Amino acid sequence: MEILKIPFVEKVGIEQDEKGLKLIFRSDNLNHIATLHASAQFTLAETFPRFGW
């Protein structure tokens, strides 16, 4: 399975660009104090090594 097609990875908004993976900053990824939710950050960190870089 292509890693970027995993449903939760798509929901969080992780995308690929020429430098690697990036996490899109959007309102549904924010926590109750309007900062990037830890689970979104962790998903990016967990996805990156499996991407093959």
NUDO-722386 format. One line per field, with one value per residue (C-alpha): x, y, z; residue in three letters; residue number from 1. Coordinates in steps of 0.05 Angstrom, whole numbers, plus 5000, padded with zeros to 4 digits. Layout:
BEGIN
xx	(X; ...) $
yy	(Y; ...) $
zz	(Z; ...) $
r	(Ala; ...) $
k	(NUM; ...) $
***
This chain:
BEGIN
xx	(5000; 5025; 5039; 5006; 4941; 4931; 4865; 4891; 4952; 4906; 4860; 4918; 4940; 5010; 5035; 5099; 5140; 5210; 5242; 5204; 5139; 5103; 5045; 4993; 4975; 4899; 4845; 4823; 4894; 4893; 4883; 4842; 4895; 4901; 4969; 4984; 4957; 5009; 4976; 4984; 5058; 5068; 5034; 5084; 5142; 5116; 5103; 5170; 5216; 5168; 5171; 5240; 5286) $
yy	(5000; 5069; 5104; 5170; 5133; 5108; 5139; 5172; 5199; 5230; 5258; 5291; 5322; 5295; 5310; 5299; 5355; 5358; 5360; 5302; 5299; 5359; 5368; 5417; 5467; 5470; 5483; 5411; 5392; 5441; 5425; 5463; 5518; 5529; 5495; 5436; 5373; 5324; 5266; 5301; 5314; 5242; 5216; 5255; 5229; 5157; 5162; 5192; 5132; 5085; 5130; 5104; 5163) $
zz	(5000; 4984; 5050; 5030; 5014; 5085; 5107; 5170; 5135; 5083; 5137; 5174; 5108; 5099; 5029; 4990; 4958; 4928; 4998; 5028; 5068; 5097; 5144; 5121; 5175; 5175; 5227; 5235; 5257; 5315; 5388; 5440; 5446; 5371; 5361; 5318; 5351; 5376; 5341; 5274; 5288; 5311; 5248; 5206; 5247; 5242; 5167; 5146; 5160; 5124; 5062; 5044; 5056) $
r	(Met; Glu; Ile; Leu; Lys; Ile; Pro; Phe; Val; Glu; Lys; Val; Gly; Ile; Glu; Gln; Asp; Glu; Lys; Gly; Leu; Lys; Leu; Ile; Phe; Arg; Ser; Asp; Asn; Leu; Asn; His; Ile; Ala; Thr; Leu; His; Ala; Ser; Ala; Gln; Phe; Thr; Leu; Ala; Glu; Thr; Phe; Pro; Arg; Phe; Gly; Trp) $
k	(1; 2; 3; 4; 5; 6; 7; 8; 9; 10; 11; 12; 13; 14; 15; 16; 17; 18; 19; 20; 21; 22; 23; 24; 25; 26; 27; 28; 29; 30; 31; 32; 33; 34; 35; 36; 37; 38; 39; 40; 41; 42; 43; 44; 45; 46; 47; 48; 49; 50; 51; 52; 53) $
***
